[in-house]
Amino acid sequence: MPTTKCPECTEEVYVDAESEQGDKITCDECGAVLVVVGLDPIELDLKEDGDSDDFVDKDNLDDGYDY
Ligand SMILES: [Zn+2]
């Protein structure tokens, strides 16, 4: 069974040999949900939850403008 490193905790994660791109895997070590983004070699990426808001650098806007 192929293994790769969990991007979250860097522990080895077993990936099903029949996994396909886009498949989701849960890391046994840290419980992170990982998505298969590459197969040769196997690459995993953290699944982004839509829950967390992206923080926007609003503070950088308008800085120094005084029209
Ligand atoms: Zn992990």
N, CA, C, O and the ligand as a Tripos MOL2 file, in Angstrom:
@<TRIPOS>MOLECULE
protein
  269   267    68     0     0
PROTEIN
NO_CHARGES

@<TRIPOS>ATOM
      1 N           0.8490   -1.2000    0.0000 N.3       1 MET1
      2 CA          0.0000    0.0000    0.0000 C.3       1 MET1
      3 C           0.8840    1.2480    0.0000 C.2       1 MET1
      4 O           1.7920    1.3730    0.8210 O.2       1 MET1
      5 N           0.6140    2.1590   -0.9150 N.am      2 PRO2
      6 CA          1.4670    3.3570   -0.9710 C.3       2 PRO2
      7 C           1.2580    4.2450    0.2560 C.2       2 PRO2
      8 O           0.1710    4.3090    0.8300 O.2       2 PRO2
      9 N           2.3140    4.9090    0.6240 N.am      3 THR3
     10 CA          2.2160    5.8520    1.7300 C.3       3 THR3
     11 C           2.7460    7.2080    1.2750 C.2       3 THR3
     12 O           3.5360    7.3160    0.3380 O.2       3 THR3
     13 N           2.2900    8.2080    1.9600 N.am      4 THR4
     14 CA          2.8240    9.5410    1.7200 C.3       4 THR4
     15 C           2.7440   10.2900    3.0340 C.2       4 THR4
     16 O           2.2180    9.7710    4.0190 O.2       4 THR4
     17 N           3.2540   11.4880    3.0560 N.am      5 LYS5
     18 CA          3.2830   12.2220    4.3160 C.3       5 LYS5
     19 C           2.0580   13.1190    4.4360 C.2       5 LYS5
     20 O           1.6350   13.7650    3.4770 O.2       5 LYS5
     21 N           1.5150   13.1380    5.6200 N.am      6 CYS6
     22 CA          0.3980   14.0270    5.9090 C.3       6 CYS6
     23 C           0.9150   15.4640    5.9410 C.2       6 CYS6
     24 O           1.8640   15.7590    6.6670 O.2       6 CYS6
     25 N           0.3090   16.3550    5.1710 N.am      7 PRO7
     26 CA          0.7820   17.7420    5.1640 C.3       7 PRO7
     27 C           0.5380   18.4540    6.4910 C.2       7 PRO7
     28 O           1.1200   19.5070    6.7500 O.2       7 PRO7
     29 N          -0.3140   17.8880    7.3210 N.am      8 GLU8
     30 CA         -0.6250   18.5390    8.5910 C.3       8 GLU8
     31 C           0.3600   18.1400    9.6770 C.2       8 GLU8
     32 O           0.9070   19.0010   10.3670 O.2       8 GLU8
     33 N           0.5910   16.8410    9.8350 N.am      9 CYS9
     34 CA          1.4130   16.3820   10.9600 C.3       9 CYS9
     35 C           2.6880   15.6790   10.4840 C.2       9 CYS9
     36 O           3.5070   15.2650   11.3050 O.2       9 CYS9
     37 N           2.8620   15.5400    9.1720 N.am     10 THR10
     38 CA          4.0360   14.9300    8.5490 C.3      10 THR10
     39 C           4.2220   13.4640    8.9330 C.2      10 THR10
     40 O           5.2940   12.9010    8.7080 O.2      10 THR10
     41 N           3.2100   12.8490    9.5010 N.am     11 GLU11
     42 CA          3.2790   11.4060    9.7290 C.3      11 GLU11
     43 C           2.9360   10.6900    8.4260 C.2      11 GLU11
     44 O           2.2900   11.2600    7.5470 O.2      11 GLU11
     45 N           3.3690    9.4510    8.3100 N.am     12 GLU12
     46 CA          3.0460    8.7030    7.1070 C.3      12 GLU12
     47 C           1.5730    8.3180    7.0980 C.2      12 GLU12
     48 O           1.0220    7.8760    8.1060 O.2      12 GLU12
     49 N           0.9600    8.4910    5.9560 N.am     13 VAL13
     50 CA         -0.4410    8.1520    5.7890 C.3      13 VAL13
     51 C          -0.5420    7.0830    4.7190 C.2      13 VAL13
     52 O           0.0810    7.1840    3.6620 O.2      13 VAL13
     53 N          -1.3210    6.0720    4.9980 N.am     14 TYR14
     54 CA         -1.5410    5.0380    3.9930 C.3      14 TYR14
     55 C          -2.6250    5.4730    3.0310 C.2      14 TYR14
     56 O          -3.7040    5.9040    3.4380 O.2      14 TYR14
     57 N          -2.3240    5.3550    1.7500 N.am     15 VAL15
     58 CA         -3.2820    5.7200    0.7270 C.3      15 VAL15
     59 C          -3.6790    4.4640   -0.0270 C.2      15 VAL15
     60 O          -2.8270    3.6920   -0.4660 O.2      15 VAL15
     61 N          -4.9550    4.2760   -0.1680 N.am     16 ASP16
     62 CA         -5.4460    3.1190   -0.8940 C.3      16 ASP16
     63 C          -4.8910    3.1210   -2.3170 C.2      16 ASP16
     64 O          -4.8990    4.1470   -2.9980 O.2      16 ASP16
     65 N          -4.4150    1.9730   -2.7520 N.am     17 ALA17
     66 CA         -3.8040    1.8780   -4.0810 C.3      17 ALA17
     67 C          -4.7950    2.2260   -5.1780 C.2      17 ALA17
     68 O          -4.4010    2.5910   -6.2850 O.2      17 ALA17
     69 N          -6.0730    2.1140   -4.8740 N.am     18 GLU18
     70 CA         -7.0800    2.4160   -5.8860 C.3      18 GLU18
     71 C          -7.6230    3.8320   -5.7460 C.2      18 GLU18
     72 O          -8.6180    4.1880   -6.3770 O.2      18 GLU18
     73 N          -6.9670    4.6350   -4.9170 N.am     19 SER19
     74 CA         -7.4150    6.0070   -4.7530 C.3      19 SER19
     75 C          -7.2860    6.7660   -6.0620 C.2      19 SER19
     76 O          -6.4160    6.4890   -6.8880 O.2      19 SER19
     77 N          -8.1660    7.7180   -6.2220 N.am     20 GLU20
     78 CA         -8.1030    8.5620   -7.4050 C.3      20 GLU20
     79 C          -7.9950   10.0100   -6.9580 C.2      20 GLU20
     80 O          -8.2750   10.3570   -5.8100 O.2      20 GLU20
     81 N          -7.5810   10.8360   -7.8970 N.am     21 GLN21
     82 CA         -7.4630   12.2560   -7.6100 C.3      21 GLN21
     83 C          -8.8050   12.7890   -7.1200 C.2      21 GLN21
     84 O          -9.8450   12.5330   -7.7260 O.2      21 GLN21
     85 N          -8.7710   13.5230   -6.0320 N.am     22 GLY22
     86 CA         -9.9930   14.0800   -5.4680 C.3      22 GLY22
     87 C         -10.5600   13.2450   -4.3460 C.2      22 GLY22
     88 O         -11.4700   13.6840   -3.6430 O.2      22 GLY22
     89 N         -10.0260   12.0250   -4.1640 N.am     23 ASP23
     90 CA        -10.4890   11.1920   -3.0580 C.3      23 ASP23
     91 C         -10.0840   11.8050   -1.7340 C.2      23 ASP23
     92 O          -9.0520   12.4680   -1.6280 O.2      23 ASP23
     93 N         -10.9030   11.5780   -0.7330 N.am     24 LYS24
     94 CA        -10.6160   12.1220    0.5870 C.3      24 LYS24
     95 C         -10.1400   11.0150    1.5040 C.2      24 LYS24
     96 O         -10.6650    9.9020    1.5010 O.2      24 LYS24
     97 N          -9.1260   11.3550    2.2910 N.am     25 ILE25
     98 CA         -8.5310   10.4150    3.2280 C.3      25 ILE25
     99 C          -8.4420   11.1160    4.5770 C.2      25 ILE25
    100 O          -8.1450   12.3080    4.6570 O.2      25 ILE25
    101 N          -8.7020   10.3640    5.6220 N.am     26 THR26
    102 CA         -8.5340   10.9380    6.9450 C.3      26 THR26
    103 C          -7.2370   10.4280    7.5450 C.2      26 THR26
    104 O          -6.9850    9.2230    7.5880 O.2      26 THR26
    105 N          -6.4180   11.3610    8.0080 N.am     27 CYS27
    106 CA         -5.1580   10.9920    8.6240 C.3      27 CYS27
    107 C          -5.4180   10.3380    9.9720 C.2      27 CYS27
    108 O          -6.1300   10.8880   10.8130 O.2      27 CYS27
    109 N          -4.8360    9.1600   10.1730 N.am     28 ASP28
    110 CA         -5.0380    8.4580   11.4370 C.3      28 ASP28
    111 C          -4.3690    9.1720   12.5950 C.2      28 ASP28
    112 O          -4.8010    9.0480   13.7410 O.2      28 ASP28
    113 N          -3.3230    9.9150   12.3010 N.am     29 GLU29
    114 CA         -2.5420   10.5400   13.3690 C.3      29 GLU29
    115 C          -3.2170   11.7890   13.9120 C.2      29 GLU29
    116 O          -3.3710   11.9430   15.1230 O.2      29 GLU29
    117 N          -3.6190   12.6810   13.0120 N.am     30 CYS30
    118 CA         -4.1250   13.9740   13.4740 C.3      30 CYS30
    119 C          -5.5880   14.1880   13.1180 C.2      30 CYS30
    120 O          -6.2020   15.1640   13.5480 O.2      30 CYS30
    121 N          -6.1470   13.2730   12.3300 N.am     31 GLY31
    122 CA         -7.5630   13.3810   12.0350 C.3      31 GLY31
    123 C          -7.8940   14.3760   10.9370 C.2      31 GLY31
    124 O          -9.0670   14.6350   10.6680 O.2      31 GLY31
    125 N          -6.8720   14.9350   10.2990 N.am     32 ALA32
    126 CA         -7.1000   15.9030    9.2400 C.3      32 ALA32
    127 C          -7.7060   15.2070    8.0300 C.2      32 ALA32
    128 O          -7.3600   14.0690    7.7130 O.2      32 ALA32
    129 N          -8.6140   15.9050    7.3610 N.am     33 VAL33
    130 CA         -9.1800   15.3770    6.1210 C.3      33 VAL33
    131 C          -8.2890   15.8270    4.9750 C.2      33 VAL33
    132 O          -8.0720   17.0190    4.7630 O.2      33 VAL33
    133 N          -7.7780   14.8430    4.2430 N.am     34 LEU34
    134 CA         -6.8260   15.1300    3.1770 C.3      34 LEU34
    135 C          -7.4280   14.7370    1.8400 C.2      34 LEU34
    136 O          -8.1910   13.7760    1.7470 O.2      34 LEU34
    137 N          -7.0820   15.4820    0.8170 N.am     35 VAL35
    138 CA         -7.5790   15.2140   -0.5280 C.3      35 VAL35
    139 C          -6.4030   14.7790   -1.3890 C.2      35 VAL35
    140 O          -5.3280   15.3770   -1.3390 O.2      35 VAL35
    141 N          -6.6140   13.7490   -2.1670 N.am     36 VAL36
    142 CA         -5.5790   13.2890   -3.0910 C.3      36 VAL36
    143 C          -5.4990   14.2740   -4.2470 C.2      36 VAL36
    144 O          -6.4530   14.4300   -5.0090 O.2      36 VAL36
    145 N          -4.3630   14.9320   -4.3710 N.am     37 VAL37
    146 CA         -4.2040   15.9220   -5.4430 C.3      37 VAL37
    147 C          -3.2370   15.4320   -6.5160 C.2      37 VAL37
    148 O          -3.1380   16.0330   -7.5860 O.2      37 VAL37
    149 N          -2.5360   14.3580   -6.2380 N.am     38 GLY38
    150 CA         -1.6180   13.8180   -7.2300 C.3      38 GLY38
    151 C          -1.4330   12.3380   -6.9700 C.2      38 GLY38
    152 O          -1.5500   11.8820   -5.8320 O.2      38 GLY38
    153 N          -1.1460   11.5850   -8.0210 N.am     39 LEU39
    154 CA         -1.0540   10.1340   -7.8760 C.3      39 LEU39
    155 C           0.3430    9.6010   -8.1670 C.2      39 LEU39
    156 O           0.6730    8.4960   -7.7370 O.2      39 LEU39
    157 N           1.1470   10.3300   -8.8600 N.am     40 ASP40
    158 CA          2.4640    9.8120   -9.2470 C.3      40 ASP40
    159 C           3.5170   10.8980   -9.1840 C.2      40 ASP40
    160 O           3.8250   11.4930  -10.2170 O.2      40 ASP40
    161 N           4.0790   11.1840   -8.0370 N.am     41 PRO41
    162 CA          3.8710   10.4710   -6.7820 C.3      41 PRO41
    163 C           2.5980   10.9300   -6.0900 C.2      41 PRO41
    164 O           2.0050   11.9450   -6.4570 O.2      41 PRO41
    165 N           2.1920   10.1740   -5.0930 N.am     42 ILE42
    166 CA          0.9700   10.5180   -4.3840 C.3      42 ILE42
    167 C           1.1900   11.7910   -3.5750 C.2      42 ILE42
    168 O           2.1520   11.9240   -2.8180 O.2      42 ILE42
    169 N           0.2800   12.6990   -3.7630 N.am     43 GLU43
    170 CA          0.3410   13.9600   -3.0210 C.3      43 GLU43
    171 C          -0.9860   14.1990   -2.3440 C.2      43 GLU43
    172 O          -2.0520   13.9850   -2.9230 O.2      43 GLU43
    173 N          -0.9010   14.6470   -1.1050 N.am     44 LEU44
    174 CA         -2.1140   14.9610   -0.3680 C.3      44 LEU44
    175 C          -2.1280   16.4360   -0.0290 C.2      44 LEU44
    176 O          -1.0870   17.0680    0.1530 O.2      44 LEU44
    177 N          -3.3400   16.9640    0.0500 N.am     45 ASP45
    178 CA         -3.4870   18.3590    0.4290 C.3      45 ASP45
    179 C          -4.5710   18.4310    1.4950 C.2      45 ASP45
    180 O          -5.5160   17.6430    1.4960 O.2      45 ASP45
    181 N          -4.4190   19.3760    2.3880 N.am     46 LEU46
    182 CA         -5.4610   19.5560    3.4030 C.3      46 LEU46
    183 C          -6.7530   19.9990    2.7430 C.2      46 LEU46
    184 O          -6.7620   20.8630    1.8660 O.2      46 LEU46
    185 N          -7.8420   19.3880    3.1840 N.am     47 LYS47
    186 CA         -9.1180   19.8370    2.6620 C.3      47 LYS47
    187 C          -9.4800   21.1580    3.3290 C.2      47 LYS47
    188 O          -9.4690   21.2860    4.5540 O.2      47 LYS47
    189 N          -9.7990   22.1250    2.4940 N.am     48 GLU48
    190 CA        -10.1630   23.4350    3.0330 C.3      48 GLU48
    191 C         -11.6350   23.4210    3.3740 C.2      48 GLU48
    192 O         -12.4800   23.1170    2.5320 O.2      48 GLU48
    193 N         -11.9300   23.7480    4.5980 N.am     49 ASP49
    194 CA        -13.3230   23.8360    4.9880 C.3      49 ASP49
    195 C         -13.8720   25.1990    4.6160 C.2      49 ASP49
    196 O         -13.2170   26.2200    4.8240 O.2      49 ASP49
    197 N         -15.0710   25.2130    4.0680 N.am     50 GLY50
    198 CA        -15.6870   26.4820    3.7300 C.3      50 GLY50
    199 C         -16.1030   27.2660    4.9500 C.2      50 GLY50
    200 O         -16.5250   28.4180    4.8480 O.2      50 GLY50
    201 N         -15.9850   26.6380    6.1060 N.am     51 ASP51
    202 CA        -16.4500   27.3000    7.3250 C.3      51 ASP51
    203 C         -15.5950   28.5050    7.6990 C.2      51 ASP51
    204 O         -16.1110   29.5700    8.0380 O.2      51 ASP51
    205 N         -14.2820   28.3180    7.6310 N.am     52 SER52
    206 CA        -13.4140   29.3740    8.1210 C.3      52 SER52
    207 C         -13.3570   30.5290    7.1260 C.2      52 SER52
    208 O         -13.1100   30.3320    5.9370 O.2      52 SER52
    209 N         -13.5820   31.6900    7.6140 N.am     53 ASP53
    210 CA        -13.5390   32.8670    6.7570 C.3      53 ASP53
    211 C         -12.1020   33.2110    6.4060 C.2      53 ASP53
    212 O         -11.2110   33.1630    7.2540 O.2      53 ASP53
    213 N         -11.8930   33.5550    5.1590 N.am     54 ASP54
    214 CA        -10.5840   34.0910    4.7910 C.3      54 ASP54
    215 C         -10.4460   35.4840    5.3770 C.2      54 ASP54
    216 O         -11.3350   36.3250    5.2480 O.2      54 ASP54
    217 N          -9.3290   35.7040    6.0120 N.am     55 PHE55
    218 CA         -9.1620   37.0550    6.5410 C.3      55 PHE55
    219 C          -8.5780   37.9550    5.4610 C.2      55 PHE55
    220 O          -7.6220   37.6040    4.7680 O.2      55 PHE55
    221 N          -9.1790   39.1090    5.3470 N.am     56 VAL56
    222 CA         -8.7700   40.0580    4.3160 C.3      56 VAL56
    223 C          -8.0280   41.2030    4.9830 C.2      56 VAL56
    224 O          -8.3890   41.6670    6.0640 O.2      56 VAL56
    225 N          -6.9940   41.6340    4.3120 N.am     57 ASP57
    226 CA         -6.1900   42.7180    4.8680 C.3      57 ASP57
    227 C          -6.8470   44.0640    4.6300 C.2      57 ASP57
    228 O          -6.3670   44.8880    3.8500 O.2      57 ASP57
    229 N          -7.9390   44.2590    5.3110 N.am     58 LYS58
    230 CA         -8.6470   45.5190    5.1010 C.3      58 LYS58
    231 C          -7.8310   46.6950    5.6340 C.2      58 LYS58
    232 O          -7.9730   47.8250    5.1650 O.2      58 LYS58
    233 N          -6.9940   46.4220    6.5990 N.am     59 ASP59
    234 CA         -6.2100   47.5060    7.1940 C.3      59 ASP59
    235 C          -5.2690   48.1450    6.1800 C.2      59 ASP59
    236 O          -4.9200   49.3200    6.2920 O.2      59 ASP59
    237 N          -4.8630   47.3530    5.1880 N.am     60 ASN60
    238 CA         -3.9330   47.8970    4.2130 C.3      60 ASN60
    239 C          -4.6110   48.8370    3.2190 C.2      60 ASN60
    240 O          -3.9550   49.6640    2.5860 O.2      60 ASN60
    241 N          -5.9020   48.7060    3.0920 N.am     61 LEU61
    242 CA         -6.6130   49.5790    2.1760 C.3      61 LEU61
    243 C          -6.7190   50.9730    2.7620 C.2      61 LEU61
    244 O          -6.8330   51.1360    3.9770 O.2      61 LEU61
    245 N          -6.6810   51.9620    1.9140 N.am     62 ASP62
    246 CA         -6.9050   53.3510    2.3000 C.3      62 ASP62
    247 C          -5.8050   53.9190    3.1730 C.2      62 ASP62
    248 O          -5.8590   55.0870    3.5600 O.2      62 ASP62
    249 N          -4.8300   53.1280    3.4820 N.am     63 ASP63
    250 CA         -3.7610   53.6730    4.3160 C.3      63 ASP63
    251 C          -2.9990   54.7550    3.5710 C.2      63 ASP63
    252 O          -2.4780   54.5110    2.4830 O.2      63 ASP63
    253 N          -2.9320   55.8940    4.1210 N.am     64 GLY64
    254 CA         -2.1530   56.9700    3.5240 C.3      64 GLY64
    255 C          -2.9290   57.8030    2.5280 C.2      64 GLY64
    256 O          -2.4270   58.8140    2.0380 O.2      64 GLY64
    257 N          -4.1250   57.3970    2.2280 N.am     65 TYR65
    258 CA         -4.9200   58.1970    1.3020 C.3      65 TYR65
    259 C          -5.6480   59.2900    2.0600 C.2      65 TYR65
    260 O          -6.2760   59.0210    3.0840 O.2      65 TYR65
    261 N          -5.5760   60.4940    1.5820 N.am     66 ASP66
    262 CA         -6.2290   61.6000    2.2810 C.3      66 ASP66
    263 C          -6.7480   62.6220    1.2770 C.2      66 ASP66
    264 O          -6.4030   63.8020    1.3470 O.2      66 ASP66
    265 N          -7.5720   62.1690    0.3520 N.am     67 TYR67
    266 CA         -8.0880   63.0910   -0.6510 C.3      67 TYR67
    267 C          -9.2560   63.9100   -0.1030 C.2      67 TYR67
    268 O          -9.8160   64.7410   -0.8170 O.2      67 TYR67
    269 ZN         -1.8520   13.9870    9.9720 Zn       68 ZN68
@<TRIPOS>BOND
     1     1     2 1
     2     2     3 1
     3     3     4 2
     4     3     5 am
     5     5     6 1
     6     6     7 1
     7     7     8 2
     8     7     9 am
     9     9    10 1
    10    10    11 1
    11    11    12 2
    12    11    13 am
    13    13    14 1
    14    14    15 1
    15    15    16 2
    16    15    17 am
    17    17    18 1
    18    18    19 1
    19    19    20 2
    20    19    21 am
    21    21    22 1
    22    22    23 1
    23    23    24 2
    24    23    25 am
    25    25    26 1
    26    26    27 1
    27    27    28 2
    28    27    29 am
    29    29    30 1
    30    30    31 1
    31    31    32 2
    32    31    33 am
    33    33    34 1
    34    34    35 1
    35    35    36 2
    36    35    37 am
    37    37    38 1
    38    38    39 1
    39    39    40 2
    40    39    41 am
    41    41    42 1
    42    42    43 1
    43    43    44 2
    44    43    45 am
    45    45    46 1
    46    46    47 1
    47    47    48 2
    48    47    49 am
    49    49    50 1
    50    50    51 1
    51    51    52 2
    52    51    53 am
    53    53    54 1
    54    54    55 1
    55    55    56 2
    56    55    57 am
    57    57    58 1
    58    58    59 1
    59    59    60 2
    60    59    61 am
    61    61    62 1
    62    62    63 1
    63    63    64 2
    64    63    65 am
    65    65    66 1
    66    66    67 1
    67    67    68 2
    68    67    69 am
    69    69    70 1
    70    70    71 1
    71    71    72 2
    72    71    73 am
    73    73    74 1
    74    74    75 1
    75    75    76 2
    76    75    77 am
    77    77    78 1
    78    78    79 1
    79    79    80 2
    80    79    81 am
    81    81    82 1
    82    82    83 1
    83    83    84 2
    84    83    85 am
    85    85    86 1
    86    86    87 1
    87    87    88 2
    88    87    89 am
    89    89    90 1
    90    90    91 1
    91    91    92 2
    92    91    93 am
    93    93    94 1
    94    94    95 1
    95    95    96 2
    96    95    97 am
    97    97    98 1
    98    98    99 1
    99    99   100 2
   100    99   101 am
   101   101   102 1
   102   102   103 1
   103   103   104 2
   104   103   105 am
   105   105   106 1
   106   106   107 1
   107   107   108 2
   108   107   109 am
   109   109   110 1
   110   110   111 1
   111   111   112 2
   112   111   113 am
   113   113   114 1
   114   114   115 1
   115   115   116 2
   116   115   117 am
   117   117   118 1
   118   118   119 1
   119   119   120 2
   120   119   121 am
   121   121   122 1
   122   122   123 1
   123   123   124 2
   124   123   125 am
   125   125   126 1
   126   126   127 1
   127   127   128 2
   128   127   129 am
   129   129   130 1
   130   130   131 1
   131   131   132 2
   132   131   133 am
   133   133   134 1
   134   134   135 1
   135   135   136 2
   136   135   137 am
   137   137   138 1
   138   138   139 1
   139   139   140 2
   140   139   141 am
   141   141   142 1
   142   142   143 1
   143   143   144 2
   144   143   145 am
   145   145   146 1
   146   146   147 1
   147   147   148 2
   148   147   149 am
   149   149   150 1
   150   150   151 1
   151   151   152 2
   152   151   153 am
   153   153   154 1
   154   154   155 1
   155   155   156 2
   156   155   157 am
   157   157   158 1
   158   158   159 1
   159   159   160 2
   160   159   161 am
   161   161   162 1
   162   162   163 1
   163   163   164 2
   164   163   165 am
   165   165   166 1
   166   166   167 1
   167   167   168 2
   168   167   169 am
   169   169   170 1
   170   170   171 1
   171   171   172 2
   172   171   173 am
   173   173   174 1
   174   174   175 1
   175   175   176 2
   176   175   177 am
   177   177   178 1
   178   178   179 1
   179   179   180 2
   180   179   181 am
   181   181   182 1
   182   182   183 1
   183   183   184 2
   184   183   185 am
   185   185   186 1
   186   186   187 1
   187   187   188 2
   188   187   189 am
   189   189   190 1
   190   190   191 1
   191   191   192 2
   192   191   193 am
   193   193   194 1
   194   194   195 1
   195   195   196 2
   196   195   197 am
   197   197   198 1
   198   198   199 1
   199   199   200 2
   200   199   201 am
   201   201   202 1
   202   202   203 1
   203   203   204 2
   204   203   205 am
   205   205   206 1
   206   206   207 1
   207   207   208 2
   208   207   209 am
   209   209   210 1
   210   210   211 1
   211   211   212 2
   212   211   213 am
   213   213   214 1
   214   214   215 1
   215   215   216 2
   216   215   217 am
   217   217   218 1
   218   218   219 1
   219   219   220 2
   220   219   221 am
   221   221   222 1
   222   222   223 1
   223   223   224 2
   224   223   225 am
   225   225   226 1
   226   226   227 1
   227   227   228 2
   228   227   229 am
   229   229   230 1
   230   230   231 1
   231   231   232 2
   232   231   233 am
   233   233   234 1
   234   234   235 1
   235   235   236 2
   236   235   237 am
   237   237   238 1
   238   238   239 1
   239   239   240 2
   240   239   241 am
   241   241   242 1
   242   242   243 1
   243   243   244 2
   244   243   245 am
   245   245   246 1
   246   246   247 1
   247   247   248 2
   248   247   249 am
   249   249   250 1
   250   250   251 1
   251   251   252 2
   252   251   253 am
   253   253   254 1
   254   254   255 1
   255   255   256 2
   256   255   257 am
   257   257   258 1
   258   258   259 1
   259   259   260 2
   260   259   261 am
   261   261   262 1
   262   262   263 1
   263   263   264 2
   264   263   265 am
   265   265   266 1
   266   266   267 1
   267   267   268 2
@<TRIPOS>SUBSTRUCTURE
     1 MET1         2 RESIDUE 1 A MET
     2 PRO2         6 RESIDUE 1 A PRO
     3 THR3        10 RESIDUE 1 A THR
     4 THR4        14 RESIDUE 1 A THR
     5 LYS5        18 RESIDUE 1 A LYS
     6 CYS6        22 RESIDUE 1 A CYS
     7 PRO7        26 RESIDUE 1 A PRO
     8 GLU8        30 RESIDUE 1 A GLU
     9 CYS9        34 RESIDUE 1 A CYS
    10 THR10       38 RESIDUE 1 A THR
    11 GLU11       42 RESIDUE 1 A GLU
    12 GLU12       46 RESIDUE 1 A GLU
    13 VAL13       50 RESIDUE 1 A VAL
    14 TYR14       54 RESIDUE 1 A TYR
    15 VAL15       58 RESIDUE 1 A VAL
    16 ASP16       62 RESIDUE 1 A ASP
    17 ALA17       66 RESIDUE 1 A ALA
    18 GLU18       70 RESIDUE 1 A GLU
    19 SER19       74 RESIDUE 1 A SER
    20 GLU20       78 RESIDUE 1 A GLU
    21 GLN21       82 RESIDUE 1 A GLN
    22 GLY22       86 RESIDUE 1 A GLY
    23 ASP23       90 RESIDUE 1 A ASP
    24 LYS24       94 RESIDUE 1 A LYS
    25 ILE25       98 RESIDUE 1 A ILE
    26 THR26      102 RESIDUE 1 A THR
    27 CYS27      106 RESIDUE 1 A CYS
    28 ASP28      110 RESIDUE 1 A ASP
    29 GLU29      114 RESIDUE 1 A GLU
    30 CYS30      118 RESIDUE 1 A CYS
    31 GLY31      122 RESIDUE 1 A GLY
    32 ALA32      126 RESIDUE 1 A ALA
    33 VAL33      130 RESIDUE 1 A VAL
    34 LEU34      134 RESIDUE 1 A LEU
    35 VAL35      138 RESIDUE 1 A VAL
    36 VAL36      142 RESIDUE 1 A VAL
    37 VAL37      146 RESIDUE 1 A VAL
    38 GLY38      150 RESIDUE 1 A GLY
    39 LEU39      154 RESIDUE 1 A LEU
    40 ASP40      158 RESIDUE 1 A ASP
    41 PRO41      162 RESIDUE 1 A PRO
    42 ILE42      166 RESIDUE 1 A ILE
    43 GLU43      170 RESIDUE 1 A GLU
    44 LEU44      174 RESIDUE 1 A LEU
    45 ASP45      178 RESIDUE 1 A ASP
    46 LEU46      182 RESIDUE 1 A LEU
    47 LYS47      186 RESIDUE 1 A LYS
    48 GLU48      190 RESIDUE 1 A GLU
    49 ASP49      194 RESIDUE 1 A ASP
    50 GLY50      198 RESIDUE 1 A GLY
    51 ASP51      202 RESIDUE 1 A ASP
    52 SER52      206 RESIDUE 1 A SER
    53 ASP53      210 RESIDUE 1 A ASP
    54 ASP54      214 RESIDUE 1 A ASP
    55 PHE55      218 RESIDUE 1 A PHE
    56 VAL56      222 RESIDUE 1 A VAL
    57 ASP57      226 RESIDUE 1 A ASP
    58 LYS58      230 RESIDUE 1 A LYS
    59 ASP59      234 RESIDUE 1 A ASP
    60 ASN60      238 RESIDUE 1 A ASN
    61 LEU61      242 RESIDUE 1 A LEU
    62 ASP62      246 RESIDUE 1 A ASP
    63 ASP63      250 RESIDUE 1 A ASP
    64 GLY64      254 RESIDUE 1 A GLY
    65 TYR65      258 RESIDUE 1 A TYR
    66 ASP66      262 RESIDUE 1 A ASP
    67 TYR67      266 RESIDUE 1 A TYR
    68 ZN68       269 GROUP 0 **** ****
